[in-house]
Amino acid sequence: MSDKLTLIVGATTNPSRYAYFAASRLSEAGVDFIPIGIKKGEVFGKEILDLRSKPDLKDIHTITMYIGPVHQAEWMDYLISLQPKRIIFNPGTENPAFFSAARAKGIEVLPACTLVMLSSNQY
């Protein structure tokens, strides 16, 4: 499964947040991930990259969204420019405008839950 490098958008060190739990589950499943967000810190041995700096990332297979639609607009073009194979919009992050823009670039859009996908071997 490790060929599915995953970008966790909205990564946090707060263990009560779903983005943190996703990092934990991806780590347990042996899926390589990059945490990115506006919070500083480290999750499971990986430094959270600063989303505001829009780092140049390569070979991203999956983006899993943990920021709501209201905060997605300023990052949408950047995230699409990373050319992922798919973007998972976790519950509460669904955004029809983002869906359309991603699909227009040939990116698979999944309104789904990363945690459920991992636990049911659909990741």
C-alpha positions as CSV (number, residue, x, y, z in Angstrom):
1,M,0.0,0.0,0.0
2,S,3.0,2.3,0.5
3,D,2.8,3.5,-3.1
4,K,-0.2,5.7,-2.2
5,L,1.7,8.7,-0.8
6,T,-1.0,10.7,1.0
7,L,-1.2,14.4,1.7
8,I,-3.2,15.1,4.9
9,V,-4.6,18.6,4.5
10,G,-5.4,20.2,7.8
11,A,-2.9,18.1,9.8
12,T,-2.8,18.7,13.5
13,T,-1.1,17.5,16.7
14,N,-4.5,17.5,18.5
15,P,-5.3,13.8,19.2
16,S,-9.0,14.5,19.3
17,R,-9.1,15.6,15.7
18,Y,-9.9,13.3,12.8
19,A,-6.9,14.5,10.8
20,Y,-4.7,13.3,13.7
21,F,-6.5,9.9,13.8
22,A,-6.1,9.6,10.0
23,A,-2.3,10.1,10.4
24,S,-2.3,7.4,13.0
25,R,-4.2,5.0,10.9
26,L,-2.2,5.7,7.7
27,S,1.0,5.1,9.8
28,E,-0.3,1.8,11.1
29,A,-1.3,0.7,7.6
30,G,2.1,1.4,6.3
31,V,0.9,4.2,4.0
32,D,3.4,7.0,3.6
33,F,2.0,10.4,4.3
34,I,2.9,14.1,4.4
35,P,1.0,16.2,7.0
36,I,0.3,19.8,5.9
37,G,-1.6,22.5,7.6
38,I,-1.4,25.9,9.4
39,K,-0.6,24.3,12.8
40,K,3.0,23.7,13.7
41,G,4.2,20.4,15.2
42,E,4.9,16.8,14.4
43,V,2.7,13.8,13.9
44,F,4.0,10.3,14.0
45,G,7.6,11.4,13.4
46,K,6.7,13.8,10.5
47,E,6.9,17.5,10.7
48,I,3.7,19.3,9.7
49,L,4.5,21.3,6.5
50,D,3.2,24.9,6.4
51,L,0.3,25.0,3.9
52,R,0.8,28.8,3.5
53,S,4.2,28.2,1.9
54,K,2.6,25.9,-0.7
55,P,5.6,23.6,-0.8
56,D,6.6,21.9,-4.0
57,L,5.6,18.3,-3.5
58,K,5.9,15.4,-6.0
59,D,4.3,12.0,-6.5
60,I,1.2,12.7,-4.3
61,H,-1.2,9.9,-5.0
62,T,-4.0,10.9,-2.6
63,I,-5.0,14.1,-0.9
64,T,-7.3,13.7,2.1
65,M,-9.1,16.8,3.1
66,Y,-9.7,17.9,6.7
67,I,-10.4,21.6,6.2
68,G,-13.9,22.8,5.6
69,P,-15.2,24.3,2.3
70,V,-15.0,27.9,3.7
71,H,-11.2,27.6,4.1
72,Q,-10.5,25.6,0.9
73,A,-10.8,28.3,-1.8
74,E,-7.3,29.8,-1.2
75,W,-5.7,26.3,-1.4
76,M,-7.7,24.8,-4.2
77,D,-5.5,25.7,-7.1
78,Y,-2.4,24.7,-5.2
79,L,-3.8,21.3,-4.3
80,I,-4.9,20.6,-7.8
81,S,-1.5,21.7,-9.1
82,L,0.0,18.8,-7.1
83,Q,-1.7,16.5,-9.6
84,P,-2.9,13.8,-7.2
85,K,-4.7,10.7,-8.6
86,R,-7.6,11.3,-6.1
87,I,-8.9,13.7,-3.5
88,I,-10.9,12.3,-0.6
89,F,-13.3,14.8,0.8
90,N,-14.0,13.6,4.4
91,P,-17.4,14.3,6.0
92,G,-17.8,18.0,6.4
93,T,-15.3,19.0,3.7
94,E,-17.5,18.3,0.6
95,N,-17.2,21.2,-1.9
96,P,-19.0,21.0,-5.3
97,A,-16.8,23.8,-6.8
98,F,-13.7,21.9,-5.7
99,F,-15.2,18.7,-7.1
100,S,-15.7,20.3,-10.5
101,A,-12.3,21.9,-10.7
102,A,-10.5,18.6,-9.7
103,R,-12.6,16.5,-12.1
104,A,-11.8,19.0,-14.9
105,K,-8.1,18.1,-14.4
106,G,-8.8,14.4,-14.4
107,I,-8.5,13.9,-10.6
108,E,-10.8,11.3,-9.0
109,V,-13.1,12.9,-6.4
110,L,-14.3,10.8,-3.5
111,P,-16.8,12.2,-1.0
112,A,-15.8,9.5,1.5
113,C,-14.1,8.9,4.8
114,T,-10.4,8.0,4.9
115,L,-10.8,6.2,8.2
116,V,-13.6,4.0,6.9
117,M,-11.7,3.3,3.6
118,L,-8.7,2.2,5.6
119,S,-10.7,0.0,8.0
120,S,-12.6,-1.7,5.2
121,N,-9.5,-2.2,2.9
122,Q,-10.8,0.2,0.3
123,Y,-7.9,2.6,0.5
